[in-house]
Amino acid sequence: MIMPLAAAALLLAAPTEAVEDFDATQVSEVDAINCKLDVPQYLSFALGLEQDGIARSRGWKTIKSPNSFMAEYELPEPVVVAGSHSTRRIAFTSDSILAILDVPDPAAVAGPEKVESALNFDTFIDEMVATGKVDRAQAEASIKFRKFIGERIISDEVEPAAEGQSFGSRMIVARTISNVTSHPGKTLFGCSYRFEMIDENGDRL
């Protein structure tokens, strides 16, 4: 499982009763994809996939991923996310769970989710045309892959460093939608659960 070292730090820092009262084996992968968890809950679930045998007990099959930053699984039954899109393939990155959808254009699911791409290819094409070296058709044809990457923040919680402590924390839950060249014709629809340690001034360590 791909997981940041910060995950262990967060779980160690979490109140003992909070960890003991939460049963990661009962987490629904659909709830995780739909950003229904908080950061400690998600990390406990993600770490438990292999350590506690969650993936094995659910009949998930490990898939050799063409992307080294993703750990992929095939589910025994499809799940439905993003309205009416079903898939049997999900993936985990260092801080995210993703449903791999057979949707060539991420904008098709990004619109209803109010997620915009951080990359604007129309502006890039306009700049290419403005040089006078190519027309719009040539500029558009030259772009073989239109990268889409965007997110919408669901929650952003900051816990300042307590008196006598050297660091605090920031936990962000965000809907994420993207595509990647390793998975042509697919849209990655999921949720990121980010944990950051911050110093006394609130700056990321």
PyMOL commands that set and color helices and strands:
alter all, ss='L'
color gray80, all
select helices_A, chain A and resi 5-13+16-21+24-26+29-33+39-51+54-57+107-110+121-130+136-142
alter helices_A, ss='H'
color red, helices_A
select strands_A, chain A and resi 61-63+71-81+85-92+96-101+149-159+168-178+187-198
alter strands_A, ss='S'
color yellow, strands_A
deselect
rebuild
show_as cartoon
